[in-house]
Amino acid sequence: MRTIRLTVAQATIAYLKNQYVERDGGEHKFFAGCFGILGHGNVAGIGQALHQDPEFPFYVARNEQGMVHSAVAYAKVKNRLETFVCTTSIGPGATNMVTGAALATINRIPVLLIPGDIFATRQVAPVLQQLESNTTQDISVNDCFKPVSKYWDRINRPEQLITALPEVMRVLTSPAETGAVTLSIPQDVQAEAYDFPSEMFEKKIWTIGRTLPDRSLLARAVSLIKKSKKPFIVAGGGTIYSGATDVLEEMVTRTGIPVAETYAGKGSLPYDVSQNLGAVGVTGTPGAIEVAKEADVVIGIGTRYSDFTTISKSGFQNPNVRFININVTEFDSFKHGALPLVGDAKAILEELNQQLSDFEVGEPYRKKVLELNKNWDDFVSGIYAEKNGTPAFQGEVIGAVNNFSEAKDIVLCAAGSLPGDLHKLWRTRNPKGFHLEYGYSCMGYEIAGGLGAKMARPNSEIYVMVGDGSYLMMSQEIVTAIQERQKLTIILLNNDGYSSIGSLSASLGSEGFGTYYRYRNEETDQLDGGLLPVDYVANAASMGAHVIKASNVAEFKEALKEAKTIDKTTLIYIEVDRKKGVPGFAWWDVAVAEVSEKDAVKESFETYQNNKKTQKYYL
């Protein structure tokens, strides 16, 4: 057997750079490079390997959590067919990535994490930043990654890498099993040399197949749909990841079956397709909520049925409702007692479309869906046309961005009140135009995610919409965007605090407690003093961004035009009315205090109990 002598770190990079994926005849490298922050736990190992192998690009990040967000956004835009490696030192560098790992796994997005670890030899323990245990020496902070990783391994001997790396790739390239993969490599092992088999570093192609379910299950699904009077499709992220959007549009246009979209699934249909009822669930449109309530057959495509999608298990009220779940993951396909069609969404929809060639919904149902679609479009036009002066109205700001952007552009967001408003209002024109991280709804994802999205789609404008709360959580990847000459248009909406939770708090009777950015009042000893004088404009400018300040929506529209002409990351700052919001049309199960001295809480609890009565088990 031919061998080549490499360090463990060198072997890792040499292996990863030769991994390719193929789907539908298209082949390309799986890894676009490596994000990292170097420290004593990886600088002499992974860092040295990257330094001597410039074919594997290295990108310096500013925050370890942020770089995972960038990798996730990149992979999401690439339909999970390409991603990044993220490497850190030991200790805080490693644990900073745990949130990013959880986000990736919850959203089913592939990313490879390589945190440095303590010495495998243990001779010099405890090393700097080592977590000690009085019950075992076989533990480190990297064990925190285990519950949030789809695959986790620690390389204590060089030869373990030979069998570990294929498992890493198996999970990362599996549409059903993908998520965060953690390969923990002690810092001494990274630098240790070994005679690795040469064939380990030859080009390897991982084929992403399109699996189909059992034929009898498909036949039962077809029969169930044909017998239905009010079928309804919930389009999730899997619809887009599988590239099933065109066949979905063809099927629903012909059959008349209405569609509503989850956060990850928004873009499954263009907004102006008549069968598209828009957002589903807690932040759904009135039409989607009404049709879901009456549906007798619900066809879930690539959705995991979060509580937002199901309106906390109260969205589907037909006593005889049945579910058909099309999902590449068996775990998700069985939810709600469904008839499970385990396989690729595009392949299954092609089969269903063919076998439903003689099926159409009834004319009254089709007409109702068309009317609901038009009614919502008229509502959105009204929101977009509002003129609210100063401070601006968030809905109108969204409209300005939506109307100004091109079909190929991407709007990106993650947390606060913006996601719900965007879910309802944004008019999607292509499957990748709406990028919301809402599986984990992680504050701080936005700017880092925008960087990853831009790297994946360099010819698209990336409109990062972020509130002041998320901006303060993590804005430093602006520096990385400047360094890499990646142009983002960041739209910072300032409402002086945590507006979304403030509204939720008020609805629960707690009056927005703790959600404003205010001084502590010396007289009351509470956070009810004057507003904090945070200068976001100066902050963004200090990191190298071009900054434009707008006072109202008219100025904001001019700012969008100016930003389009700037060749580097640009931040547009605008203050918005915290108290004026886009209306919601459904409830969300957030537990309310059963006893309280406040009447508002008592009233909220009574409403909560009434809403709880609508919840169901779908067995």
N, C-alpha and C positions, 0 to 999 in steps of 0.2 A: 504493500500500500504506500503510495506516494504521500509524503507529509510536507508541511511547511511550518517553520517555527515562528510563532507569533505570541505576543502577550494575549491575555484573555480579552482585554479591551480592543486590541488591534483585530483579533479574530471576530469579535462582535460586530465591529463596523464593516469589516470585509464581507461578512455574511449578509448583513442587512442591505448593503448597497447592491447586492445581486439578487434581491427578491423582487419578482414581478407578479402582476396579476393580469388575468385575461377574462373578459366577459363579452360575449357576442362578437368575438373576433378582434376586439380592441385590446391591445397589450401595452402596458407601460410599467415603469418602476412603481413600487408600492410606497417607498419612503422618499419624501421630497427633501429630506435633510434632518437636521437636529437643532432644536432649541436648547439652550443651556445657560446655566450660571455656574462657573467653575469655582471650586473651593478645594480645600486640602483632601477631601474625600473622593475627588474625581479628576483633579487637574493632571496628575501624573499617569492616570490610567486612560479613561475615556477621552480626556482632554488631549493627551499626547497622541492618541490614535487618530483623533480628528485633525490634529495639526499636521500629521504626516500624510493624511489622505484627503486632500482638498476636493476630490470628486464627490465627497459626501458633505454638502454645504452646512456650515455652522452659523447659527444666528444667536447673538447675545441678547437675552431677555433682561427685564428689570425686576421681575417678580416671578417666582416659581409657579405660583397658581396661575398667573396671567399667561405664562407660556403654554400651559396645558390648554387653556381656553383658546389660544391662537391655533394650536394644533387641532383641537376639536372643531373649530369653525372651518378650518381648511378642509378637514375630512368630510364635514357635513356638506359643504359646497361641492365637493368632489364625489358625492353620493357614496361615501365610505369606501371608495376604491383606491384611496391614496391618503397618506397621513404623515405625521412627523414622529421622531423620537424626541423625548425630553429628558435631559440629564441634569442631576444636581449633585451637590456635595452631601455629606451626611448631616444628621441632626435637623436643625430648623429648615435647611434647604430642602430636605426630603419631606418633612411633614407639611411644609407649605404646599406641596403638590397633592395632598390627600383630598382637599376639596375639589381640585380639578379632576382627580381620578373618579370621585363619586359622580361628578357631573357627566363625565364621559360614559360611565357604566349605566347610569340611569337613562341617558339618552340613546344608548346602544350605538355609540360612536367609537371607532378604533383609535387608540393612541398608545404608544409604547413608552413606558416610564422606566428610566434606569437611574435610580438613586444610589449614591455611594453608601457604603455600610461600614460597620466596625471591622477591626482586624479579625480575619478568620483564625489566625494563629493564636490569638488571645494573649500573646506574650506581654504586650504592653498595655493591656486593659487596666483600668478604663481609659480609653482614648478620649481626646477632646470631643465633647458633645455626645458622649455615650450614655444611654439610659442603662443604669445598673439594676439588676434584680437579685434578691437574696434567695430566690427559689430555682433559678436556672441561668446559665450563661448563654443559652441559645435563644436569645431574644434581643431585638433592637427596636427603635422607633419605627423601622420599616415594616414591622409586623402590623402596624396600623393600616397598611394598604390592603391587607387580606380581605376584609369584608367589602371593600369597594372596588376590587379587581376581579375580572373574569378569569384571569390566570395569574398566579403569583409564584415566584420561584426565587431561591437564593442560591447563588453559585459559590460553593465553598471549595470546590476543586476545579481546576481547569477543564478536565475531561467531561464534567457535568454539562458544559456549554454545548457539547455535540448533540445531546438529546434534548436540551432545554430549548434551543432556538427554533427547531421545527415545531414544537408545541406552541411557542410564542406566535409563530406565523399562522398556525392552524386556527387559533382563536381569533387573531386579529382579522383574518380574511374570511371568517365564517359569518354570513349574514345573520345566522341564528344566535351565535354565541358571542359576538363581538362586544367590545367595551374597553375599559382600561386594562392593560396588561403590565404587570410590574415585574421587572427583572432586577432583583437586588444583588449588587456585586460588591463584596467587601473591598476596601481600598487596596489591601495588599494583594488580593487575588486579581484585581484589574491589571496589575503590573507584572504578574507572574507569567512566565513563558512556558509553552507546551508545543509539542509536535502534533499539530492538528492535521486530519486527513485533507489533502488538497481538494478533493471533490466537494468538500463542504462549501467551498467558495465559488463554485460554478453557478452559472445562471439557473435560477429555479423559478418556474412559472406556476402560480396558484390559480386554478381555474374556478371562477365563480359561476356555478351552474344555476340552472333555472328548474327547480324541482316541482313536481306535480303531486297532488294528493292521490289517494286511492280512488279509482274510477267510480266505485259504488258511492263514495261520499260526494263526489262531484254530481252524480246523478240525483242523489237525494237533495242536494242544494238547488239544483235546477228545478226539481219538482216543487220544492218549498217556495221558490221565488215565483214560479208560474201560478201557484195557487193563491199568492198574496194579493191583497187589494191595495195596500199602502206600503210598499217596500221603501226602504230608506237606507242610504249609504253613508257611513261615517268614514271619511278618508283620512288616514293617519300618515305619518312620515314614511312608512314603508311603501306607500303608493309612489312617492317621489324617488326614494332610494332605488327602487327596482326599475325605474323608468317606465312606469305603467300609466302615465298621465294621458298619453294620446289614445290608448285603447279604452281608458275610462271615459274620456270625452265621447268617443265614438259610440260606446255602449249606452251611455245615459242619454245622449242626444236622440238616439233611435228609440230606446225603450221608454224614455220619460221618467226614469227613476231619479228622484231628487238626491242631491249630495250636500252634505255639510262637512266642514273641514276642522280638524284639530289644529292646534298651534303648529305642530310639526308637519301637518298635512296641508296647511294653507298654501295654495299654489297648485294643488292637484288638478284644479280646473281654472281656466281664466275666469275672472270675476263676472264677465258678461255672458258666459254660457247660461242659458235660461234655467237649467236644472241646478245651478249652483245657488244654494241658499246661504252661503257664507259660513260664518263662524258657528261652531257647535258648542253647546254646553253652558257653563256658568257665564262666560263672556260671549255667549252666542247671540245671534239675531233673533228677533221675534218669530220669523218664519221657520228657522231651523228648530227652535224650541217647540213650536206648535206641531210641526210635522213629526218630530221625534216622539213627542208625547202620544201621538195617535198611531205610530208605525206598528204594523203587525209582523214584519220581518225586517230586522236590522242587519245589514251587511257591513261588517267592520273590515276595513282594508288596512293592514299595517298599523293598527292602533293598539295601544296597551290599556285603553279605557281608564285613564286617570279620573280622579273625582271631578276635575274640571270638565272633562268630556261628558261624564254621565250625570252632571248636576248632582253630585253626591248621591248617586244611585236613585235619583228621583226623576230622571229625564224621560224614561220610557214607561209610560203609564198604561199602555194597552194590556189588558189582563191576559191576553193570549200571545203576547209578543214572543217571537223566536229570534235567535241570533245565529248568523252564519259568519264565522270569523276566518278571513283570509290572512294568514300570517306565516312568515317563514319560521317563526319561533313557536314551538309546540306549547310552551308555557302560556303565551298570550292567546293562542288560538282556542283554548278551552274555556276562556273566561266567560262568565254569564251563562254557563251551561250550554254553550254554543255547539252547533255542528261545526267541527273543526276542519278547515281546509288548509293543511300545513304545506306550505310551499311558497314559491316565488309569486308575488302579486301580479306581475305582468303576464306570466305564463298562465296563471289561473284565470285572470280576466279575459285573456284571449279565448280560453276554452269556454267560459261562461257566455261570452259575447256570441260565440258561434252557436252554442246550444240554446241560447235565448233568442235566436233569429226570428222566431214567430211570436215573441212576447212584447207587449206594450202595456203600460199602465192605462187605466180607464181615463177617458177624456176629461171628466170633472176633476180628477186628481191632477192631471197634467196642467190644466188651466189654473188650478189653485196654486201650484208651484210657480208657474210663470208670473202670476199676480204677486206672489210673495217676493219673488226675485226683484220685480220692478219696484214694488213698494220700498224695499230696502235700499235699492239704488237711489231712489228719490230722497230717502232719509239722509243718506250719505252726502248727496249733493247739497242738501240743506245745511248740514254741519260744515262742509267745506266752504260754503258761501258766507258763513257768518262773519260779521265785522264787529269785533269786540274791543278795539282800541287797546288801551294799556291798563292792566296787564293783558297779555294775549290769552286766548282760549286754546287749550291743548289740541282739541279736535281740529281747529282751524289751522294750526301749525302742521299737523299731520297731513291735512289736505293740501297745503302749500307744497310740501315735499313730494307727495304722491303725484300731484299735477305737474310738477316741474321735472321729476325724474323720468328717465327713459325706461322702456320695457326691459332692457337688459340690466338695469341697475338693481341694487340690493339694498333694502332697508333692514337694519339689524338692531335688535333690542333684547332685553332679558328680564328686567325686574321693574317693580313699581307699578304706577297706574298706566304707563305707556303700553305694556303688552296687551291689556284688555282692550284698550281703545284701538290699537293697531289691529288686533284680531278681528274686531267688528268692522272697522272702517277701511282698512287698506285694500285698495283695488289691485289685486294681483294680476300680472300680465304674463308671467312666465314662472315655471316651477321653482326657480331659485330666487325669485324676486323678494320673497318674504322670509327672513331668517330670524326666528325667535328661539332662544334657548329657554324653554319653559318646563322641561322635565325637572330641572333643579332650580329654575328661576334664580340664578345666582347673581346677586349684585356684584358688579365689577367685571362681569363677562364682556360687557359691551365693547369697550375700546380694544381690549386684547383680541376679542373675537373678530372685530372689524379688521384688524391687521391680518388675521388668518384668512378671512374671506377675500380680502384684497389680493393676497398672495395667490389664492386659488383662481381668482377672476380679475386679472390685472386690467382688462379692458372695460370693466364695469365700474361705475361710480358706486362707492359704498357709503351709504348714509347711516351713520351710527346715531341713533336717537337714545339719549341718556338723560336721566334726571340728576339733580345735584347730589342726591344720596349715593347713587351708584358711582358717580364721578369721584366723590371723595373716597370711596372704598378702593378704587383702583384706576388711576388715570395715567400711571407712569409708562405704560407701553406706548404712549405718544412719542416718547424718546426713541423707542425701537422703530416705530414707523418712520420717524425722521431719519434715523440712521440708515434704514434700508430703502429710503426714498419711495416709500409706499404711501400714496395719497389717500387719506380718509377725509370725509366731510363729517365732522362730529357736530351734532346739534344738541347743545346743552340747554335743557329746560329747567330753569330754577324756580322751585316753589318753596324754598326755605325749609326743607326738611323731608320727612318721609310721608309724602302725600297719600300714597296708596294705603299704607297702614293707618294713617291718620283717619282716612275715610272709613276703613274697616272698624277702627276703634270707636268712632262716632256711632256707627251702626249697631255696635254692641253695647252702647251706653256709656263708654269710657271717655268720651269728649276729646278724642285725639291726644290723650295724655302721652307725653314723652316723644312726640313725633315732630315737634318744631325745633329748628335750630335757633335757640334763644339763649341769652345770658341767664345765669342763675340770679334770681331776684333777691337782693340782700334783705328785703323786708319780709318776703314770704318764704325764703329759702327753697323756692321751687324754680323750675326752668320756665318761668313765665315773664322774663325780662324782655329787653329789646332784642331785635333780630341780630344775629351774628354778622359782622362785616366781612364775609368771605369774598375775596376778589378773584373770581374764577377766571376772568379775562387775563389778569396778570399771571395767574398760575399757569394757564395753558401756554401763554407766550413765553414764559420762562423755560418751558421744555422744548421750545423751538417751533411751535405751531403758529401759523398765521391766524389771527383772531379778528372776528367781525362782531360787533355788538349791535343788536337790533332791539328797538323799543316796542315795536308793534309788528303786526303781520305784514303790513305794507313794506316796512323796512326789511323784514325777514325775507320776503320774496326777492328784493333787490340783493340781499346778502347771498342768497342761493345762486343768483346769476354771477356775482363776483367770485364766489367760491369755485364755480365751475372753471374759471379761468386761471386759478392758482394751481401751481404744479407741486405743491406739498400739502401735508396734512393741515386742514383748516378747521377751526372751531367757530361755530356761530352760536353766540350766547343770546338767550331771550328769556325774560321772566314771564311766567304764566300764572293764571288765576288758580290758586289752590282750591278754591271752593266751588268752581264751576267745572262740572265733569260731563262726560258722555254718559247718557243713562244706561243702566244695566237692566236686564230683563229676567234674571233668574237668581236664585239664592245659592249660597255655598255653605256647607256644613263646617262652621267654626264654633266650637263649644262656647256657650255663654254661661257666666256664673249663675248657679242655681239660687244663691241668696246674695242680697246686696242691700246696702242702705240707700242706694240711688234709684229713683223711680225709673230713670231711663234704662238702667240695666234690667229692672224687673219687666219692663215692657218688651225689651229685646228678647228676654228669656221666654216670654209668652209667645212671641212670634216664632222663635226658634222651635218650641215644642210643636207648634202647628205645622211648620215645615217638615219636621222630622216624621210626621205622620205620612208624608208622601213617599218616603224611602221604601225601596223594595229589595228583596233578594231575588236575583235572577238565577234560578236553579235548573 
